[in-house]
Amino acid sequence: MTPGTLARIAGVTSLLFGSAGLVAPEAFATAFGVRLDASGLALARLACASYVGFGAVNWLARDIADARAWQAITAGNAVSWVVSAAVVIQAMLLGLGQPASLLLLALQLGYAGAWAAMYVRVSRAPESAESRRDG
């Protein structure tokens, strides 16, 4: 898989999930077995806004050819997905959203692994090594 293909897939996924949670956070949370109060709704919208933002970045980055740019994009995505997975794990340990959240967790861990592997791949590219020497 190329970085652009991963960016396309993750971009669409992030835009869909983020948009759903942004527009209808209560319904989206209920699908995962979580009830939200007013504060929870506001925080859910904030989190979903960031997913929409990552989706836009990934979609717009899909045709980038610069290896150094891909290092930044893949690292940022990997970190975001790892932190998101950690938040879901913590929520699940507190008893929230089980067992439906396992699907969400699997998605987050899958993307975290894919972006981390892609980071390693683009960092080993000859263009990246040349850029590090030049910069």
C-alpha positions as CSV (number, residue, x, y, z in Angstrom):
1,M,0.0,0.0,0.0
2,T,1.3,3.5,-0.8
3,P,1.1,6.4,1.6
4,G,-1.4,8.1,-0.7
5,T,-3.7,5.0,-0.6
6,L,-3.6,4.9,3.2
7,A,-4.3,8.7,3.3
8,R,-7.3,8.2,1.0
9,I,-8.8,5.4,3.1
10,A,-8.1,7.0,6.4
11,G,-9.3,10.4,5.1
12,V,-12.7,9.0,4.1
13,T,-13.0,7.0,7.3
14,S,-12.1,10.1,9.5
15,L,-14.4,12.4,7.5
16,L,-17.4,9.9,7.8
17,F,-16.9,9.1,11.5
18,G,-16.1,12.7,12.4
19,S,-19.0,14.1,10.5
20,A,-21.4,11.7,12.0
21,G,-20.2,12.5,15.5
22,L,-20.2,16.2,14.8
23,V,-23.7,16.4,13.4
24,A,-25.3,13.8,15.7
25,P,-23.0,13.1,18.7
26,E,-25.7,11.7,20.9
27,A,-26.9,9.1,18.3
28,F,-23.3,8.3,17.4
29,A,-22.4,7.7,21.1
30,T,-25.5,5.7,21.7
31,A,-24.4,3.3,18.9
32,F,-21.4,2.6,21.0
33,G,-23.4,2.2,24.3
34,V,-22.5,5.6,25.7
35,R,-24.9,8.2,27.0
36,L,-23.8,11.8,26.9
37,D,-24.8,14.8,29.1
38,A,-24.4,18.4,27.8
39,S,-20.6,18.5,28.6
40,G,-20.1,15.1,27.0
41,L,-21.9,16.3,23.8
42,A,-19.7,19.3,23.6
43,L,-16.5,17.2,24.1
44,A,-17.7,14.6,21.6
45,R,-18.2,17.4,19.0
46,L,-14.7,18.7,19.8
47,A,-13.2,15.3,19.3
48,C,-15.1,14.7,16.1
49,A,-14.0,18.1,14.8
50,S,-10.4,16.9,15.1
51,Y,-11.3,13.7,13.1
52,V,-12.8,15.9,10.4
53,G,-9.6,17.9,10.4
54,F,-7.4,14.8,10.1
55,G,-9.7,13.5,7.4
56,A,-9.3,16.7,5.4
57,V,-5.5,16.7,5.8
58,N,-5.2,13.1,4.7
59,W,-7.5,13.6,1.7
60,L,-5.6,16.7,0.6
61,A,-2.2,14.9,1.2
62,R,-3.1,11.9,-0.9
63,D,-1.0,13.0,-4.0
64,I,2.0,14.4,-2.2
65,A,5.3,13.0,-3.5
66,D,7.7,14.5,-0.9
67,A,9.1,11.9,1.5
68,R,9.7,14.4,4.3
69,A,6.1,15.6,4.1
70,W,5.0,12.0,4.4
71,Q,7.1,11.5,7.5
72,A,5.2,14.4,9.2
73,I,1.8,13.2,8.0
74,T,2.4,9.6,9.0
75,A,3.8,10.5,12.4
76,G,1.0,12.9,13.2
77,N,-1.6,10.3,12.2
78,A,0.1,7.5,14.1
79,V,0.2,9.6,17.3
80,S,-3.4,10.7,16.9
81,W,-4.7,7.2,16.5
82,V,-2.6,5.8,19.3
83,V,-3.8,8.5,21.7
84,S,-7.4,8.0,20.6
85,A,-7.1,4.2,21.2
86,A,-5.7,4.9,24.7
87,V,-8.7,7.2,25.5
88,V,-11.1,4.4,24.3
89,I,-9.2,1.8,26.4
90,Q,-9.4,4.1,29.5
91,A,-13.2,4.6,28.9
92,M,-13.7,0.9,28.5
93,L,-11.9,0.2,31.7
94,L,-14.3,2.6,33.4
95,G,-17.2,0.6,32.0
96,L,-18.2,2.8,29.2
97,G,-19.4,1.6,25.8
98,Q,-18.8,-2.1,26.1
99,P,-18.8,-4.3,24.0
100,A,-19.7,-2.1,20.9
101,S,-16.6,0.0,21.6
102,L,-14.4,-2.9,20.7
103,L,-15.2,-2.2,17.0
104,L,-14.1,1.4,17.5
105,L,-11.0,0.3,19.3
106,A,-10.1,-2.2,16.6
107,L,-10.4,0.5,14.0
108,Q,-8.2,2.9,16.0
109,L,-5.5,0.2,16.6
110,G,-5.6,-0.8,13.0
111,Y,-5.0,2.7,11.8
112,A,-2.4,3.3,14.5
113,G,-0.5,0.3,13.3
114,A,-0.9,1.1,9.6
115,W,0.3,4.7,10.1
116,A,3.2,3.6,12.3
117,A,4.3,1.1,9.7
118,M,4.0,3.7,6.9
119,Y,6.1,6.1,9.0
120,V,8.9,3.5,9.2
121,R,8.5,2.8,5.4
122,V,8.7,6.5,4.3
123,S,11.5,7.2,6.8
124,R,13.6,4.5,5.1
125,A,13.0,5.9,1.6
126,P,16.2,7.2,-0.1
127,E,14.6,10.6,-0.6
128,S,14.2,10.9,3.2
129,A,17.8,10.1,3.9
130,E,18.9,12.7,1.3
131,S,16.6,15.3,2.8
132,R,18.0,14.7,6.3
133,R,21.6,15.2,5.1
134,D,20.6,18.3,3.2
135,G,18.5,19.8,6.0
